[in-house]
Amino acid sequence: MPRTVPPWEIKREVYIKAEDETDPKYGHAPMERSPNELIRYGVINLNKPAGPTSHEVAAWTKKLLRLEVIGHGGTLEAQLLS
């Protein structure tokens, strides 16, 4: 049986095709964004507890963060793994 090479033992090289900078009128680096920008354009990973509906949790989050609009990408129901 042939021995497989673990991923950390594989030599990898990074090739840079071109270096460039983003025009500031189109935005800036994530670490330079204000808290308001992060909330306005960001994503919240939420571990919803059992009980409240996805709609209720979205409404509570909207109220807590004082947002005009909020939504969720599908169900927020927990998946049980056995």
N, C-alpha and C positions, 0 to 999 in steps of 0.2 A: 504494500500500500504506500503510495507516494506521500511524503510529508508536505503539509501545506505550510506556507510561510505566514506567521502572524502579521497583522496589519502594521504594527509598530516596527517591524523589521524591514519593511519595504522602503527602499530609497525613493523619495519623491522630489521632483524639481518643480519650481514655480516659474512659469514663463509669463512675462509681462509684455503684452503686445504693444500697448501705448499707455502713457501716463497723461492724465488730463485733470482739470479742475472744473467743478460745477460753477456755473454762472450764479452769483448770489441772488439774482432776481428769480431763480427757479427753486430756491431753498438753500439749506445748509446742512452740515453734518448733524447726525442725531444727538451727539453729545453737546452741541451748541443750541439745541432747541429749548425754549422756555417751558415751564410746567403747563402753561395754558396751551401751547402748541402740541405738546405730548398728549394731553387729554383730548383736544379737538380732533387730532388726526391719528390717534393711537388705537390700540387694541387692548382690551382688558381680558386677561385670562381669569376666569372665575370658576371656582369649584362650588357649584350650587349644592346646598344641603337638600336632603329629602324634605318634602313638605310644600314649600312655596312653589308656585308655577313659574315657568320661564318668563312669562309676561310680568308677574309681580316683581321678580328680581330685576328685570330690565327697568321697570318703573321706579323701584327704590334707588337703583344706581343713577338713573337720570336725575332724580330729586337730590341725592347726596352730592353729586358733582355739578349740580345746577346747569345741566345741559339742555339745549333746545330739542335735540333729537337723539335717539339711541335705538339700537336694534340688536338682534342676535342672529347669528348665522346657523339657524337650525335649533334643534332641541338642546336644552341645557340639562337633560336628565342624565344621571350617573349611569355608567355601565358597570354591571357587576361581573367580575371575572372569577371563575371558579377553578 
